[in-house]
Amino acid sequence: APSLQAISNVLEEAGEESDELKQAKLLLEQELPDDIEQARAVLQQARLGILSAGNKLSSASEKLHKSIQLNVEKLSSLSKQLEEAESEARNDPLTGLANRRRLAEYLKTLGQSKFCFLVVDIDHFKKINDTHGHDVGDEVLQQMAQMLDACTRSTDLAARVGGEEFCVIFPDTDLENSTH
């Protein structure tokens, strides 16, 4: 009886009903007939009801598993979209470097600790765009970003702060050590 009740509870939670299981419970709760063939028939009928409920339980389990899998896939997709959105909100799309928002957040994390910074501005950048076009200008910005990124430590932050202006923050670096 406790096992049948547990199966019944699981089926109800899965949104399934099993009249066969209810019938089997009723059959098993009554006294068996004295005639062995009639008793065997009652028990066989109860057995078939329990087997039918077991099949429904298996089917409900498969549906639940598929539902869980679908929800895991949705969560994974949403998590990836969130990561991409956060990256877009804090990184310059052209150069891949940090943008001004991420730079400001990074500076706040430094608090009162010492740091040095380098500001880079590409002189006469407008001439590059006017003479060779914006695609070449974009390539120049990307190459500058690659150079800055290659020359920084993992603790440093290189950022594009505007048009052709870049900034590199060197945390835990004083003026004397900044030139090394």
Long-range contacts (C-beta under 8 A, 24 or more apart in sequence): 1-25, 1-28, 1-29, 4-28, 4-50, 4-53, 7-50, 7-53, 7-54, 7-57, 8-53, 10-57, 10-60, 11-53, 11-56, 11-57, 11-60, 14-57, 14-60, 14-61, 14-63, 14-64, 15-60, 16-56, 16-57, 16-59, 16-60, 18-49, 18-52, 18-53, 18-56, 20-48, 20-49, 20-50, 20-52, 20-53, 21-49, 21-50, 21-52, 21-53, 23-49, 24-48, 24-49, 24-50, 24-53, 92-145, 92-159, 92-160, 94-138, 94-141, 94-142, 94-160, 95-141, 95-142, 95-144, 95-145, 95-160, 96-145, 96-149, 97-145, 97-148, 97-149, 97-158, 97-159, 97-160, 97-166, 98-157, 98-158, 98-159, 98-160, 99-159, 99-160, 99-161, 100-159, 100-161, 100-162, 102-157, 102-159, 103-157, 103-159, 103-161, 103-167, 103-169, 106-157, 106-159, 106-169, 107-169, 110-169, 110-171, 113-171, 113-172, 114-172, 114-173, 114-174, 115-169, 115-170, 115-171, 115-172, 115-173, 116-169, 116-170, 116-173, 116-174, 116-175, 116-178, 117-167, 117-168, 117-169, 117-170, 118-167, 118-168, 118-170, 119-165, 119-166, 119-167, 120-144, 120-148, 120-165, 120-166, 120-167, 120-168, 121-164, 121-165, 121-166, 122-164, 125-163, 125-164
